[in-house]
Amino acid sequence: PDTPVLLLTGLASLDSALAASSQLDGLLVKPLVPQAFVQTVRNALTQRALAVENHRLGRVIEEMETRAEEVAPTQIAASPVAPEAVGETFAEPPSRALLEDQLDRALAAAQRAGSSLAVLFAELGGWQEVLAQFGAGAAEQVAREVASRLSVARRKTDIVTRVANDKFVVVCADVHSDADALRIASLILDGAARPVVVHGVEHRLRPTIGIVLTDPGLATETPDNVLENAELAMYWARDEGRASRMFEPSMRDRVVSRYEIEHGLQNAMDNGELALFYQPVVDLHSGQVVGAEALLRWQRPDQGLLLPGEFLDVAGEVGMAEALGRWTIDRALTELVVWREAETLPDHFRLTLNVSARELSSPDFVAVFEELTRKHGVAPSMLSIDLSEDAARVAASSGDAVAQLKAMGVNFNLDDFGARECNLSWLQDLPITSLKIAPEFVGALDSTSNPHGAVMVRALIALGHELRLSMVAEGVETPAQAAALRVIGCEFAQGYHLGHPGPREQVWAVPEA
């Protein structure tokens, strides 16, 4: 029971894993960073040791309370539980203004003493489920029990306030380090996570805590800022699947950046700030352009040109992935028609589109794709879709969209083949027509530090050819790499040596491979 348990996962979506693993001591997501792994193990060992000690102290406190009740039950029952700390009634949480006033006085005292103040913002995960399934009465009893445990565990100088139905704030004076603050958080977590029995039903909560530790004697922090930062750290911890998290200034920077991206994207499509760049795909034997990959770019007035990695994740989180995907496909087909009407397209030209896992799992995606190809009069056989690792996983688990698109004539490429978590079973389960060799392998072709680079590329190409798939090398940056690929038998390639991503007119300006 006292052995720490960590979860290491490569799953793109962790919702189901987190829902089933509330007792985990740590969560790590692939790719694994050694420093993060070591720190997570250290934290887990420390928290487990603290939990064991807290459990022992809890038994001591319970024994003391039992003896006290036997001596003077009436006196103990009537004893107030620090009303200035936890509010005179739990059913009516004190106002934000009252908490800020208490915190303001605590900050002033810390400034005079030249000491630090820890503010912990705790949320009771699972409380809303109790409310929905067992009603307000049971949920209120659960919250009251947790509040009672916090009031017992707190130091005499600590302020414990229930600020919402399932949220508490703990203000702790004279805290000297992050380790001290985390130790206090561990006590709170231990108390809040213990089962609460109401009317014979056992309820287990999943508390999450955000922590702010002020600088010694700092006079610039306001109660509002401290509370906001502690709450932000709590949400950060919850999103990361962690029980507690210290606040870092970068959290606020990322929130501001996310807000700006979210609201900026809403206007970018209408304001002409979005554009498509194209990177040519070249036949290594003839040197001719046989295709192009459409790449989304955002020309932000205040920041310049942004790459997809700087905004697509946020777009997916705020529900804009499908709108951006539709815009991208519509614009790409529009420009493909321009090429076709100018009679610049070679035979068997293919335009490659990047489709996210969110788009592929949308029930409307196939209908939208078919609608746009009909609108522009483009044969689906002229189009290829790059399947990233996440998209391939979605397609393999529920391949209806891929099957329908394949039936229309659309081609599919497995992107970054050989790298990351690529599953070879996808070659059997998905209607792949091309494999795109990951740049990591291509870059090793002319590397003196990796004598096995060419061996790996040859093996990947041989596997693809045995499966009668065409091979595309990504990230070709030198003439030596292009020459080596040509000798090995790779048919197609793209990369900076063959053409940088650029506007539509730039696609045909390809240097000699």
C-alpha positions in Angstrom: 0.0 0.0 0.0 2.9 2.4 0.6 4.6 1.7 -2.7 4.5 4.8 -5.1 2.8 4.1 -8.4 3.6 6.2 -11.5 1.9 6.0 -14.9 4.0 6.4 -18.1 1.8 6.8 -21.1 2.0 7.7 -24.8 -1.8 8.1 -25.2 -2.8 11.4 -26.9 -5.9 11.7 -24.7 -5.5 11.0 -21.0 -9.1 11.6 -19.9 -10.0 8.0 -19.4 -6.6 7.2 -17.8 -6.9 10.0 -15.3 -10.5 9.1 -14.5 -9.4 5.6 -13.5 -6.2 6.5 -11.8 -7.0 9.0 -9.0 -4.6 7.1 -6.6 -1.5 7.5 -8.8 1.5 9.3 -7.3 2.7 10.7 -10.6 2.0 10.9 -14.3 4.6 11.0 -17.1 3.8 11.5 -20.8 6.0 10.3 -23.6 8.4 11.4 -25.0 10.1 10.9 -21.6 12.4 13.7 -20.4 15.0 12.2 -18.0 15.1 15.2 -15.7 11.3 15.2 -15.4 11.3 11.5 -14.7 13.9 11.7 -11.9 12.0 14.7 -10.3 8.7 12.9 -10.6 10.1 9.8 -8.8 11.6 12.0 -6.1 8.3 13.8 -5.6 6.4 10.5 -5.4 8.7 9.1 -2.8 8.5 12.3 -0.7 4.7 12.4 -1.0 4.3 8.8 0.0 6.6 9.2 3.0 4.5 12.3 4.0 1.3 10.4 3.5 2.4 7.6 5.8 3.4 10.1 8.5 0.2 12.0 8.0 -1.8 8.8 8.4 0.0 8.1 11.6 -0.7 11.6 12.9 -4.3 11.3 11.8 -4.8 8.3 14.0 -3.2 10.1 16.9 -5.5 13.1 16.4 -8.6 10.8 16.2 -7.5 9.1 19.5 -7.1 12.5 21.1 -10.5 13.6 19.9 -12.2 10.4 21.1 -10.7 10.9 24.6 -11.7 14.5 24.6 -15.3 13.7 23.7 -15.4 11.1 26.5 -14.4 13.7 29.0 -16.5 16.7 27.8 -18.7 15.9 24.8 -21.0 18.9 25.2 -18.1 21.4 25.5 -16.3 20.0 22.4 -19.5 20.0 20.3 -20.2 23.6 21.1 -16.6 24.7 20.5 -16.4 27.0 17.4 -14.0 25.9 14.6 -12.3 29.2 13.9 -15.2 31.1 12.4 -12.9 33.8 11.2 -11.1 31.2 9.2 -13.6 28.9 7.7 -16.7 31.1 7.7 -19.6 30.9 10.2 -21.6 28.6 8.0 -20.4 26.3 5.3 -23.6 26.5 3.4 -23.0 30.1 2.7 -19.3 30.6 1.7 -17.9 34.0 2.7 -17.6 36.6 0.1 -14.5 37.1 -2.0 -14.1 40.5 -0.4 -13.9 39.0 3.1 -11.2 36.6 1.9 -9.3 39.3 0.2 -9.4 41.4 3.4 -8.0 38.5 5.5 -5.3 37.9 2.9 -4.5 41.6 2.7 -3.8 41.6 6.5 -1.7 38.4 6.2 0.3 39.9 3.4 0.9 43.1 5.4 2.1 41.0 8.4 4.4 39.0 6.2 5.9 42.2 4.8 6.5 43.6 8.3 8.1 40.3 9.4 10.1 39.9 6.2 8.7 36.4 5.8 6.9 34.5 3.0 3.3 33.6 2.7 1.9 30.4 1.1 -1.6 30.5 -0.4 -3.1 27.2 -1.4 -6.2 27.0 -3.7 -7.8 23.6 -3.5 -10.6 22.1 -5.6 -12.4 18.9 -4.6 -12.5 16.9 -7.8 -15.5 14.5 -7.8 -17.7 16.8 -5.6 -19.9 17.8 -8.6 -20.5 14.1 -9.3 -21.7 13.7 -5.7 -24.0 16.7 -6.1 -25.4 15.3 -9.4 -25.9 11.7 -8.2 -26.8 12.1 -4.5 -28.2 15.6 -4.2 -27.3 18.9 -2.5 -27.7 17.5 1.0 -25.1 14.8 0.6 -22.7 17.0 -1.3 -22.9 19.6 1.4 -22.2 17.0 4.1 -19.1 15.9 2.1 -17.9 19.5 1.8 -18.5 20.1 5.5 -16.5 17.0 6.5 -13.6 18.1 4.3 -13.7 21.6 5.9 -13.7 20.0 9.3 -10.6 18.0 8.5 -8.9 21.1 7.2 -9.7 23.0 10.3 -8.3 20.2 12.5 -5.1 19.8 10.4 -4.3 23.5 10.1 -1.9 25.4 12.3 -3.3 28.0 14.6 -2.1 30.9 12.4 -3.5 29.4 9.2 -6.6 30.8 7.5 -8.9 28.2 5.9 -11.8 29.5 3.8 -14.4 27.8 1.7 -14.7 30.1 -1.2 -17.1 28.0 -3.3 -19.1 24.8 -3.0 -16.0 22.6 -3.9 -13.2 25.1 -3.5 -11.1 26.1 -0.5 -8.3 28.6 0.1 -5.6 28.1 2.8 -3.4 31.0 3.8 -0.3 29.9 5.6 2.1 32.4 7.3 5.8 32.0 7.8 6.4 29.4 5.1 10.1 29.3 4.1 10.3 27.2 1.0 8.5 25.4 -1.8 9.1 22.1 0.1 7.3 23.5 3.1 4.4 24.6 1.0 4.2 21.2 -0.7 4.3 19.5 2.7 1.3 21.5 3.8 -0.4 20.7 0.5 0.3 17.0 1.1 -1.5 17.2 4.5 -4.5 18.8 2.8 -4.5 16.3 0.0 -4.3 13.4 2.5 -7.3 14.7 4.5 -9.5 15.6 1.6 -8.8 12.3 -0.3 -9.8 10.1 2.6 -13.2 8.5 1.9 -16.2 10.5 3.3 -19.2 8.3 4.3 -22.7 9.9 4.0 -25.8 7.8 4.7 -23.8 4.6 4.3 -22.3 5.7 0.9 -18.5 6.1 0.6 -17.4 9.1 -1.5 -13.8 9.5 -2.7 -12.8 12.9 -3.8 -9.8 13.9 -6.0 -8.4 17.1 -4.6 -6.1 19.3 -6.6 -4.1 22.2 -5.2 -2.4 25.2 -6.7 0.2 26.9 -4.6 1.7 30.5 -4.5 4.7 31.3 -2.3 5.3 35.0 -2.0 8.8 36.4 -1.9 10.0 37.3 1.6 8.8 40.8 2.6 7.3 41.4 -0.9 5.1 44.5 -0.9 3.9 44.4 -4.5 1.6 41.4 -4.4 -2.2 42.2 -4.0 -4.7 39.7 -2.6 -6.5 39.5 -5.9 -3.2 38.7 -7.8 -2.2 36.0 -5.3 -5.6 34.3 -5.4 -5.7 34.4 -9.2 -2.2 32.9 -9.4 -3.0 30.1 -6.9 -6.2 29.3 -8.8 -4.3 29.3 -12.1 -1.8 26.9 -10.7 -4.6 24.6 -9.5 -6.1 24.5 -13.0 -2.7 23.8 -14.4 -2.2 20.9 -12.0 -5.6 19.5 -12.9 -4.9 19.7 -16.6 -1.6 17.9 -16.1 -3.1 15.2 -13.9 -1.1 16.3 -10.9 -2.3 16.6 -7.3 -0.5 19.9 -6.6 1.5 22.5 -8.5 3.6 25.5 -7.6 2.7 28.7 -9.5 5.2 29.8 -12.1 5.0 33.2 -13.8 5.2 31.4 -17.2 1.8 30.0 -16.5 0.2 33.5 -16.7 2.3 34.3 -19.8 1.0 31.1 -21.5 -2.6 31.9 -20.5 -2.3 35.4 -22.0 -0.8 34.0 -25.1 -3.5 31.4 -25.4 -6.2 34.1 -25.0 -4.6 36.3 -27.7 -4.3 33.3 -30.1 -7.9 32.2 -29.4 -9.4 35.7 -30.1 -6.9 36.5 -32.9 -7.8 33.4 -34.8 -11.5 34.3 -34.8 -10.6 37.3 -36.9 -7.7 35.9 -38.9 -9.7 34.1 -41.5 -11.9 37.2 -42.2 -9.0 39.6 -42.2 -6.8 37.7 -44.6 -4.1 37.0 -42.1 -4.1 33.2 -42.9 -2.2 31.9 -45.9 -1.0 28.6 -47.4 2.6 27.9 -48.2 3.5 25.0 -50.4 6.6 22.8 -50.2 7.3 20.9 -53.4 7.6 17.1 -53.6 10.2 16.1 -56.2 10.8 12.9 -58.2 14.4 12.1 -57.3 15.1 10.4 -60.6 13.6 13.0 -63.0 14.1 16.1 -60.8 10.5 17.2 -61.6 7.9 18.5 -59.2 5.2 15.9 -58.8 3.3 17.3 -55.9 3.2 19.8 -53.1 2.3 19.8 -49.4 0.0 22.6 -48.3 1.2 24.2 -45.0 -0.9 26.7 -43.0 0.7 30.0 -41.9 -0.7 32.9 -39.8 0.7 36.4 -40.6 -0.1 38.1 -37.3 0.2 41.9 -37.5 1.9 42.1 -34.1 4.2 39.0 -34.3 4.9 38.2 -37.9 4.6 34.8 -39.5 3.5 32.0 -37.1 3.9 28.3 -37.8 1.1 25.8 -37.1 2.8 24.5 -33.9 2.3 28.0 -32.4 -1.5 28.1 -32.7 -3.1 24.8 -33.9 -3.2 23.2 -30.4 -5.0 26.2 -29.0 -7.4 26.1 -32.0 -8.2 22.5 -31.2 -8.8 23.2 -27.6 -11.2 26.1 -28.2 -13.2 24.2 -30.9 -11.8 26.0 -34.0 -9.9 23.1 -35.5 -12.7 22.2 -37.9 -13.2 25.8 -39.1 -9.5 26.1 -39.7 -9.4 22.8 -41.5 -12.3 23.7 -43.8 -10.6 27.1 -44.6 -7.4 25.3 -45.4 -8.9 22.7 -47.7 -11.1 25.3 -49.4 -8.1 27.6 -50.0 -5.8 24.7 -51.2 -8.4 23.5 -53.7 -8.9 27.1 -54.9 -5.2 27.4 -55.7 -5.0 23.9 -57.1 -7.6 25.0 -59.7 -5.4 28.1 -60.5 -2.5 25.8 -61.3 -4.7 23.5 -63.3 -6.2 26.3 -65.4 -2.7 27.7 -66.0 -1.7 24.3 -67.4 1.3 24.1 -65.1 0.4 20.8 -63.4 2.3 17.7 -64.4 0.6 14.4 -64.9 -0.3 12.6 -61.7 0.3 15.7 -59.6 -0.9 15.3 -55.9 -1.6 18.0 -53.4 -1.0 16.9 -49.8 -3.2 18.2 -47.0 -2.6 17.9 -43.3 -5.6 16.7 -41.3 -5.7 16.7 -37.5 -7.0 13.9 -35.4 -9.8 16.2 -34.2 -10.9 16.9 -37.8 -10.8 13.2 -38.8 -12.9 12.2 -35.8 -15.5 14.9 -36.6 -18.8 13.3 -38.0 -19.0 16.1 -40.6 -15.5 15.9 -42.0 -16.2 13.5 -44.9 -19.2 15.4 -46.0 -17.3 18.7 -45.9 -14.4 17.2 -47.8 -16.7 15.9 -50.5 -18.6 19.2 -50.7 -15.4 21.2 -51.3 -14.0 18.8 -53.9 -17.3 19.1 -55.8 -17.4 22.9 -55.4 -14.0 23.2 -57.0 -14.3 20.4 -59.5 -11.2 18.6 -58.2 -10.9 14.9 -58.5 -10.2 13.3 -55.0 -7.5 11.2 -56.6 -5.4 14.4 -57.0 -5.3 14.8 -53.2 -3.3 13.1 -50.5 -3.8 13.3 -46.7 -0.9 13.1 -44.3 -1.8 11.1 -41.3 0.2 12.1 -38.2 0.7 9.7 -35.3 -2.5 11.0 -33.6 -4.6 11.0 -36.7 -3.4 7.5 -37.6 -4.3 6.3 -34.1 -7.8 7.7 -34.5 -8.2 6.3 -38.0 -7.0 2.8 -36.8 -9.5 2.7 -33.9 -12.4 4.1 -35.9 -11.6 4.0 -39.6 -15.0 5.0 -41.1 -13.9 8.4 -42.3 -10.7 7.1 -43.8 -12.6 4.2 -45.6 -15.1 6.7 -47.0 -12.4 9.0 -48.3 -10.4 6.1 -49.7 -13.6 5.0 -51.6 -13.7 8.5 -53.1 -10.2 8.1 -54.4 -8.2 10.1 -51.8 -4.6 8.9 -51.1 -3.1 8.5 -47.6 0.5 9.0 -46.4 1.8 7.8 -43.1 3.8 10.8 -41.9 7.1 10.6 -40.0 7.4 6.9 -40.6 9.8 5.1 -38.3 9.8 7.8 -35.6 8.0 8.3 -32.3 5.2 5.8 -31.6 4.6 4.7 -35.1 2.6 1.4 -35.1 3.5 -1.1 -37.8 0.0 -2.6 -37.6 -1.3 0.6 -39.1 0.3 -0.6 -42.4 -2.2 -3.4 -42.3 -5.2 -1.6 -40.9 -5.1 1.6 -42.9 -5.3 2.2 -46.7 -1.9 3.8 -46.9 -0.5 4.6 -50.3 2.8 6.2 -49.3 5.2 6.3 -46.4 7.1 9.5 -45.5 10.4 8.7 -44.0 11.0 10.8 -40.8 13.7 13.6 -41.2 15.7 12.1 -38.3 16.6 9.1 -40.5 17.2 11.2 -43.6 19.5 13.5 -41.7 21.7 10.6 -40.7 22.5 9.7 -44.3 25.5 12.0 -44.5 26.3 12.1 -40.8 29.7 10.8 -39.8 28.5 10.2 -36.2 25.7 7.8 -37.2 27.2 5.0 -39.4 23.8 3.1 -39.3 21.8 5.9 -40.9 21.9 4.5 -44.4 21.1 1.0 -43.1 17.9 2.3 -41.4 16.7 4.2 -44.5 17.4 1.2 -46.7 15.4 -1.0 -44.3 12.4 1.4 -44.3 12.4 1.7 -48.1 12.6 -2.1 -48.5 9.7 -2.6 -46.1 7.6 0.0 -48.0 8.4 -1.5 -51.4 7.6 -5.0 -50.2 4.1 -3.6 -49.3 4.0 -1.9 -52.7 3.9 1.6 -51.2 5.7 4.6 -52.6 8.4 6.3 -50.4 8.8 10.0 -49.7 11.9 11.2 -47.8 11.2 14.2 -45.6 13.7 16.8 -44.5 16.2 16.5 -47.4 18.6 19.3 -46.7 21.8 18.5 -48.6 22.8 17.3 -52.1 24.5 14.3 -50.5 21.3 13.2 -48.9 19.3 13.5 -52.2 22.0 11.5 -54.0 22.1 8.8 -51.3 18.3 8.5 -51.4 18.4 8.2 -55.2 20.9 5.3 -55.0 19.0 3.5 -52.3 15.8 3.6 -54.4 13.6 6.2 -52.8 11.2 7.7 -55.3 10.3 11.1 -53.9 11.6 13.7 -51.5 10.9 17.1 -50.0 13.0 19.3 -47.9 14.9 22.6 -47.9 17.4 21.4 -50.5 14.5 20.9 -52.9 12.4 23.8 -52.0 11.4 25.9 -48.9 7.7 26.3 -48.1 6.5 29.4 -49.9 3.7 31.0 -51.8 2.0 29.2 -54.7 4.2 30.7 -57.4 7.4 29.4 -55.7 6.5 25.7 -56.0 8.0 25.2 -59.5 11.4 26.9 -58.7 13.2 23.8 -57.6 17.0 23.5 -57.7 18.6 20.5 -59.3 18.4 17.5 -57.0 
